[in-house]
Amino acid sequence: MAVLGTCLALALPALGQPAVDVFQLLDGSQLHGSLAGIDPQKGVRWNHVASGTPLEFLTRNAHLIRFAQTAPPPAQASAHHTCRFRFVNGDEMTGNLLSLDAQQIELETWFAGKLRAPRDGVQSIAFLARGFATLYEGPNDLSGWATGPTPTAWQLRDGVLTATANAFMGRDLKLPPQSRVEFDVGGNGTLNFYLSLYTDAVERFNFASTGYQFNLGLGYVNLMRGQGNFGMQHLGQAQIPVALPGKKLHVEVRADLLAGSLMLLVDGNVVQQWHDPAMQRQPAGDPNAPPAAAPRAPAVPGSGLSFFTLNNGIQFSAIKVTAWDGRAIEPEPVATNFTGHLVRLANQDRATGQVESIRDGKLTLTAAAAGKIEIPLARVTHVIFAAPTAGAMTNRPAGELHARLSSGEVLALAQPRWANQTLAGVNPHFGPLQLETRWVRQLRFNPDREPTTLDLPFLGAEGQSLFER
């Protein structure tokens, strides 16, 4: 089957053709086409150009389906999310917290309205600052991006952009003063490219543009600040891991221009934090304060983002750009002897104890030393509940899949059914759920199993092996 899947993949059009959906099996085989349906008994039905009728596959042999096109959430429904919820089984979603007590949590989501769940299934609640939003996630296509004088320099296949030498793509994403940019990058040769942030040059690459330019190469990164007609100011250099051929690096930049700082992370590890002396640092303000009381942003001429490659064959995927509130992003404890609940506050203080309830704008906490106290929610940034038992993470019902939505939510669904533009199933926390299929970005089957490697390499343009993804 692996050889069959590879041959079918090789028979597809070359890179640069319109993006199509991809179905990957656990043996490493990949099929392009479209999803015809999912049934708890019959499995996955897949449309393929080589077959006159849908092909049928048992779900126990499926790995994932990635959809080339997904619809964003309704603008009005998702514009005022105040929380990010994580559950002990890996579910994650944004929405509004309506109430929480010792027995249950009630929240409001954009995809399913009001939902209730047992409180013991909640792992954490992060309270988002005003203005949090996902500005871009992809790539699904190149619409909205300027590609300079050679648009054919970029080729897209299965969510991966492959560049020729001197390929450019830029876009004015209206970057706020605090932002996060994440992406995966790899290739079969040496990496050498520029990532420009807060740039005013989004039509073509320009060394004389304003904004920040990260030059990532073979084991190093340079950061420069473009000053227009006043040239470039070098802010520093740091070492980064060397990207081995066929592998990829996960790159993240956290920019906080209110504090005049930029932080680079590679594969989740902090590489360097730079402070720009040209930026006038603003005093820290309450991120939940009304807009009139918030600190003013520094004067930055540009609000765009761009990539410019110097070498051939560099590949980019999983690009995500979000507004950020400047707060520290700390890992959540998964396996620890911590038995109470942890409450993080906006002034960096922490409180531990038992969270009794959250309602009417207040969090009630019973602490061992202070007894019962009430904390205004405007001061709370994060609540982490006691670590779950190992069984909560591993005891999954047979046939469960994970659906990733267009805005990043992840939902587990048992007894999944895909038909008539609806994805239905049973969530372990919320019970029966129905979602519109146009919102689904990816389906992951058998979440505790990983696919094997293809017997033959999966080849891209001109016979080049695509990097692991």
Secondary structure, DSSP 8 states (H G I E B T S, - for coil): -HHHHHHHHHTS--TTS---EEEEETTS-EEEEEEEEEETTTEEEEE-TT-SS-EEE-GGGEEEEE-S------HHHHTT--EEEEETTS-EEEEEEEEE-SSEEEEEETTTEEEEEEGGGEEEEEE--TT--EEEEE-S--TT-B-TT-GGGEEEETTEEEE-TT-EEEEE----SEEEEEEEEE-SS---EEEEEEES--SS--TT-EEEEEEE-SSEEEEEEEEGGG-EEEEEEEE-----TT-EEEEEEEEETTTTEEEEEETTEEEEEEE-TTS-------TTS-GGGS------S--EEEEEESSTT-EEEEEEEEE----------SS-S--SEEEEETTS-EEEEEEEEEETTEEEEEETTTEEEEEEGGGEEEEE-----HHHHH---TT-EEEEETTS-EEEEEEEEEETTEEEEEETTTEEEEEEGGGEEEEEESTT------SS--B-GGG-B----
